[in-house]
Amino acid sequence: MKLIKTYSMSVVFNAKKRQSGNASEDRISKVIPAVVYGPGFQPISVGVEYNPFEKLYNSVGGAELIDLVIEGEKEPVKVLIQAVQFDPIHSTITHIDFRGIDPSKEMVVKIHLRFVGESAAVKEMGGTFVKLADAVEAKCLPKDLVGEIQVDISSLKTFEDALRISDLVLPGGIKPVGNPSQIIAKVTPPLTEEQLKAMEEAGTKGVADIEVVKKEKKVEEGAVAEDAEAADKKDAKK
């Protein structure tokens, strides 16, 4: 199986048709069970080789358009990786959902955000860059889909500045979905001496509380021992 880059936002990937009910055997053979579904055709059960797909998924996630070549089909199916299931113990991929795409219709997808540049609020004022979103939901035709959107953080010059969805510079044909005023990144100021002192005091208080509990427990244990000793002496006198 080969993974071939065809143009900026489409790759060709191969899949073989498979019979349902053999998922365990397929996984042992390093084949991931998958289903292809979408408008205009019945769902198709397929299998893809594990290592090439893992490499693809780690590279593009679910944001890149794929020309899925299915054995026995005349034409590739344009799909997105809709969902990937993982084994909860071994973290290996156990199943894939490929969603067929109609090239003539707009689709809603999540596009990864990659933050670039340098913030004066971080470099000169000692602040901490805080990323509040990893991706943005957008609508576009399949031909306009991109794998990521670069976000320049150099506009974050003070702690009052913030980057919002409305600030994104989007490629042609891509429209954001959702609240344009949603904050996606900002810079928080460093902690003041008063804040650091308060944290230290809170930590000391926590330790002190533990020590008080320990002392109270020792006092209670001592009282029990004294009562037992007094009872023994009383019985001896009798």
C-alpha positions in Angstrom: 0.0 0.0 0.0 1.4 3.4 -1.0 0.6 6.8 0.4 1.0 9.3 -2.4 0.6 13.1 -2.2 -1.4 14.2 -5.2 -1.9 17.9 -4.5 -1.9 20.3 -1.5 -5.0 19.0 0.1 -5.7 15.5 -1.2 -3.9 12.2 -0.8 -4.5 8.8 -2.5 -5.0 5.9 -0.1 -5.9 2.2 -0.9 -8.4 0.0 0.8 -9.6 -3.5 0.2 -13.2 -4.8 0.6 -13.7 -7.1 3.5 -16.4 -9.4 4.8 -18.0 -8.5 8.1 -17.3 -10.8 11.1 -13.6 -11.1 10.7 -12.5 -8.0 12.6 -10.3 -9.8 15.1 -8.5 -11.8 12.4 -8.0 -8.6 10.4 -6.4 -6.8 13.4 -4.1 -9.7 14.0 -3.0 -9.3 10.4 -2.3 -5.6 10.9 -5.4 -4.6 8.9 -7.8 -2.0 10.4 -11.6 -2.7 9.8 -13.3 0.4 8.4 -16.6 1.5 6.9 -17.1 4.0 4.1 -20.4 5.8 3.9 -21.9 8.9 2.4 -24.4 10.3 0.0 -25.3 8.3 -3.1 -24.0 4.9 -2.1 -24.5 2.1 0.4 -21.9 1.7 3.2 -18.9 -0.4 2.3 -16.9 -2.5 4.7 -13.2 -2.2 3.9 -9.8 -2.8 5.5 -6.7 -0.6 5.4 -3.1 -1.6 6.4 -2.3 -0.4 9.9 1.1 1.2 9.6 0.4 3.4 6.5 -2.9 4.6 7.9 -1.3 5.4 11.3 1.3 7.4 9.5 -1.4 9.2 7.5 -3.5 9.9 10.6 -0.6 11.3 12.6 0.3 13.5 9.7 -3.1 15.0 8.7 -5.6 14.0 11.4 -9.2 14.3 10.0 -8.8 17.5 8.1 -7.4 16.3 4.8 -9.4 15.1 1.8 -8.6 11.6 0.8 -9.1 9.9 -2.6 -9.9 6.4 -1.2 -9.2 3.7 -3.9 -11.3 0.7 -3.0 -10.4 -2.6 -4.6 -13.0 -3.5 -7.3 -14.4 0.0 -7.6 -13.9 2.0 -10.8 -13.5 5.4 -9.3 -11.8 6.6 -6.0 -14.2 7.9 -3.3 -13.4 11.3 -1.9 -13.6 10.9 1.9 -12.7 12.5 5.2 -11.6 10.6 8.3 -14.8 11.0 10.3 -13.9 8.9 13.4 -11.1 6.7 14.7 -11.6 4.3 17.5 -8.8 3.2 19.8 -8.2 0.3 22.1 -8.5 1.8 25.6 -5.6 -0.3 27.0 -3.1 -0.5 24.2 -4.1 2.8 22.4 -4.0 1.0 19.0 -6.5 1.8 16.3 -9.4 -0.6 16.1 -11.8 0.9 13.6 -12.2 3.8 11.2 -15.2 5.7 9.8 -14.6 7.3 6.4 -17.2 9.8 5.4 -17.9 10.2 1.7 -17.9 13.8 0.4 -20.0 15.2 -2.4 -17.5 17.6 -4.3 -20.3 19.9 -5.3 -21.7 20.5 -1.8 -20.3 22.5 1.1 -19.3 20.6 4.2 -18.6 21.5 7.8 -15.3 20.4 9.2 -12.9 21.2 12.0 -9.6 22.7 10.8 -6.5 22.6 13.0 -5.0 25.9 14.2 -1.2 26.3 14.2 0.0 29.3 16.2 3.1 31.1 14.8 5.0 34.2 15.6 6.0 35.8 18.8 4.0 37.8 21.4 5.5 40.9 23.0 3.3 40.2 26.1 5.2 36.9 26.5 8.7 38.0 25.5 8.9 41.4 27.1 6.3 41.2 29.9 6.8 37.6 31.1 3.3 36.5 30.4 2.1 33.0 29.6 0.6 32.2 26.2 -2.8 30.4 26.6 -4.3 28.5 23.7 -8.1 28.2 24.2 -8.8 26.3 20.9 -6.9 23.7 18.9 -9.3 23.9 15.9 -12.0 26.0 14.3 -15.2 24.7 12.8 -15.6 26.0 9.2 -17.8 25.5 6.1 -16.3 25.0 2.6 -16.4 23.1 -0.6 -14.1 20.0 -0.6 -11.8 21.7 -3.2 -11.2 24.6 -0.8 -10.3 22.5 2.3 -7.0 23.1 3.9 -5.2 21.0 6.6 -4.5 23.8 9.0 -4.8 27.6 9.5 -1.8 29.6 10.7 -2.6 32.1 13.5 -0.1 34.9 14.0 0.2 35.7 17.7 2.3 38.9 17.3 -0.8 41.0 17.8 -0.9 39.9 21.5 1.1 42.8 22.8 -0.6 43.3 26.2 -2.5 41.2 28.6 -5.7 42.8 27.5 -5.3 41.7 23.9 -7.0 38.5 22.6 -7.3 36.6 19.4 -10.8 35.7 18.3 -12.4 33.7 15.5 -13.1 36.9 13.7 -9.4 37.7 13.7 -8.5 34.6 11.6 -7.2 35.1 8.1 -8.9 32.3 6.2 -8.2 31.1 2.7 -10.7 31.8 0.0 -13.8 29.7 0.1 -13.6 28.9 3.9 -16.2 30.5 6.2 -16.0 30.1 10.0 -19.0 28.5 11.8 -19.9 29.6 15.3 -19.5 32.7 17.5 -17.0 35.1 15.8 -16.2 36.7 19.2 -15.0 33.4 20.7 -11.5 33.8 22.1 -9.0 31.3 20.7 -5.8 32.6 22.4 -4.5 35.2 24.8 -1.6 35.9 27.2 -2.1 35.8 30.9 0.1 38.0 33.2 2.7 36.4 35.5 1.7 35.8 39.1 2.2 38.7 41.5 4.1 38.4 44.8 0.8 38.6 46.6 -0.6 35.7 44.6 2.6 33.6 45.1 2.5 34.4 48.9 -1.2 33.4 49.0 -0.4 30.1 47.3 2.4 29.5 49.7 0.2 30.3 52.7 -2.5 28.0 51.4 0.0 25.2 51.0 1.4 25.8 54.5 -2.1 25.8 56.0 -2.8 22.5 54.3 0.3 21.0 55.9 -0.7 22.5 59.3 -4.1 21.1 59.1 -2.6 17.6 58.5 -0.3 18.1 61.5 -3.3 19.1 63.7 -5.2 16.0 62.6 -2.2 13.8 63.5 -1.8 15.4 66.9 -5.5 15.0 67.7 -5.3 11.4 66.6 -2.3 10.9 69.0 -4.2 12.5 71.9 -7.2 10.3 71.2 -5.0 7.2 71.1 -3.3 8.3 74.4 -6.6 8.9 76.1 -7.8 5.4 75.1 -4.6 3.9 76.5 -4.9 5.7 79.8 -8.5 4.6 80.2 -7.5 1.0 79.5 -4.6 1.2 82.0 -7.0 2.7 84.7 -9.5 -0.1 84.1 -6.8 -2.7 84.5 -5.6 -1.2 87.9 -9.2 -1.1 89.1 -9.7 -4.8 88.3 -6.4 -5.7 90.1 -7.6 -4.0 93.3 -10.8 -6.0 93.2 
